[in-house]
Amino acid sequence: MIKNKIKKVQKREGEIVPFDQERITSAILKSGQATAEFNGKIAGKISDKVVEMLNQLYGTRKKPPNIEEIQDVVEIAIMKNGYTTSAKAYILYRRERQKIREAKKEVLSGKTTKLPLSLNALKVVAKRYLLQDREKKEVTETPEEMFQRVAKTLAGVEKKYKTSTSKIKKFEKDFYNVMANFEFLPAGRTLTNAGASTPVVSNCIVLHIEDNMEGIFQTLKDAALLQQAGSGLGFPFHMLRPAGSLAKRTMGVSSGPVSFLRVYNEAFGIIKQQSRHGANMAVMRVDHPDILDFIHCKEKEGEIRNFNISVSLTDDFMRKVESKSKEFWVCKFKNKKILPRRIIRDEHGIVLEIKEEKITAEQVMYEIVNAAWANGEPGIIFIDEVNRVNPLPGLGRIEACNPCGEQMLHDGDVCNLGSINLDKFIENKKIKWEKLRDVVRTSIRMLDNVIDITKFPIERVSKMFKNNRRVGLGLMGFADMLFQLDIPYNSEEGFKTAEKVMKFITEESHKMSEELAKEKGVFPNYKKSVWKKKGQKVRNAATTTIAPTGSISMVVNVSSGLEPCFALAYVKEVMGGQKFFYTNRHLEERLRKEDIFTEKLAQKIATAGGVQQIKEIPDRIKKVFIGALDISPLDHIKMQAAFQKNVDNSISKTINFPNKSPQTEVLKAYLLAWKLKCKSCTVYREASRKTEVLTLAAKKDKKFLTSTTLELLEPQANICPECGGPLQSQEGCLSCPQCGFGLCSV
């Protein structure tokens, strides 16, 4: 670097900041790498030339040069050095950035934000979280103001506990900082509703169904009101009598749980949740007589589309499957033993015939396996493991879970979610444990305070929520953390890192819950909990879970939950059929750092969907930068199990299978998940659905976009029901990376 007279720079918003030549060098290098015209040494020389020119033009001027003036000089310097192709690339980059800035301003109705949000992320934030004037169709706050609204509202809860004004102000600042720094985000319902005119609700609720007509439709009514308010729900349909059972009051016969599942499905298809349909989970125990009917109820793609379905598997069933027992599997309902039945229905769902079947547990399991292999459903729950670690045994057994499978809950119970962004806690390939501890503590206080401002339209749900005070602190950006640590996802070191990080988060969350109990008291159902038996006073019945983070992880531009990247490059189709590609930002940074990044190489990665088959990329990079389909299903299971060891509740994760995987591999995965004490398991075989949710690049496609130009993409026309964008299958859910729409497929 040469001696520089320029000390300050004026940013576009008018802010004056210190001049940083490194930023100029980096921008020049990126243009050279993209075109393969020059390397870092040449970039440094051109950067020095830029500084010389800036000194001549602005060195004696009182007013510092602005960003546009500096970039004009950069263009000239690159061109004067003979690198016309790189100069053109730099000019195009500037134009792109200008278009993005203009588009962002339009999204915010003329407002601006200093937060590092991509255009797509900003669209999600504006559509789902920012306050709006519906009549004028304008957003009325910036992302910063949204975080301020949420922070002030949650800190204000402390007044109820006679906290001092100074402490409340500190909490408000802490709450704002963890959100604005993208270190932690509460669930979308909290971002949308805290401090707004609409009530705050949570997205995870389980409702039981009484086995009579009044009970069935009372639960449906309650569920409809909860969905209207913005909640997702789970139901244990095994509580309903089997098809063919006598209905004493009418002397008729029952059409079975699946018939009422269809009734619920039709009702929920009509209800809109803040401009989108709600997610729901139907659960049935494997020992219910109608289990075969349930397993195949979504066999036809598009059927019962407002529900995910999961089968609860018992240890007894799993042991029989593992041992290949020749005994016939016997179901039961209200202590009456019944063989599994094959229920024949017409096209309208009317029961035509019921046949009892002599079938082994292994044969029942293969019916589950074949259905999941075909289209990803049903998922499975290991219900005995769930109840072994039930934190509230005094409330009875847990029978069902929320729509994404990460919250196993009692009747009427709720969990309030939020996620820590692990991408923010790495420096020089080391985890910043103290910083992580601080954010965990702040997050638990925030989530606990959310409970006090939450109000559901069903009183028994509000009461149960406050009696148990469950919170679900989770995470996102785990794959991004591993990229920075240079650790392969599917390695022993990767599994150990998962276990260590989750253990730390859960232990610190418990410590914070103990502190809150001293400040504010234990949760009302404390005496019915395992905490009472331990003699440990806590504020919350449970504190950790790993939930889907589709929308909020998109906002902060990191991988979802504990998932690996689906792939390192994606194809996205825009109106007119034109296709573009996205390359993972950490991979792009690594390739640039090693001075091997070129546009040609980036296109190869996009075409292949990853780096494993690219000869130009060193093995040391290939080892770390792996996608979901580069990881064996059993390693996916091992990673889920590594986290589950230290998670209070459960985990939402997808076990990805290559398209050619046989059904026997799915069975192996289920058995391993059970043995490793996972609480649930969701599988998805690539391209098993007629509408593929996320595709890799195809060789015939020519257009390539880096992570910067991806922001200019417009929605696709044939998949996402809201924006038309392609849906992604991760964490047991389908989500749209472009608009944040989500449907779960556990």
Secondary structure, 3 states (H helix, E strand, C coil): CCCCCCCEEECCCCCEEECCHHHHHHHHHHHHHHHCCCCHHHHHHHHHHHHHHHHHHHCCCCCCCEHHHHHHHHHHHHHHCCCHHHHHHHHHHHHHHHHHHHHHHHHCCCCCCCCCCCHHHHHHHHHHCCCEECCCCEECCCHHHHHHHHHHHHHHHHHHHCCCHHHHHHHHHHHHHHHHCCCEEECHHHHHHCCCCCCECCCEEECCCCCCHHHHHHHHHHHHHHHHHCCEEEEEHHHCCCCCCEECCCCEECCCHHHHHHHHHHHHHHCCECCECCCEEEEEECCCCCHHHHHCCCCCCCCCCCCEEEEEECHHHHHHHHCCCCCECCEEECCEEECCEEEEECCCCCEEEEEECCCEHHHHHHHHHHHHHHHCCCEEEEHHHHHHCCCCHHHCCCCEECCCCCCEECCCCEEEEEEEEHHHCEECCEECHHHHHHHHHHHHHHHHHHHHHECCCCHHHHHHHHHHCCEEEEEECHHHHHHHHCCCCCCHHHHHHHHHHHHHHHHHHHHHHHHHHHHHCCCCCHHHCHHHHHCCCCCCCCCECECCCHHHHHHCCCCCCCCCECCCEEEEECCCCCEEEEECHHHHHHHHHCCCCCHHHHHHHHHHCCCCCCCCCCHHHHHHCCEHHHCCHHHHHHHHHHHHCCCCCCECCCEEECCCCCHHHHHHHHHHHHHCCCCEECEEECCCCCCCCCCCCCCCCCCCCCCCHHHHCCCCCCCCCCCCCCCEEECCEEECCCCCCEEECC
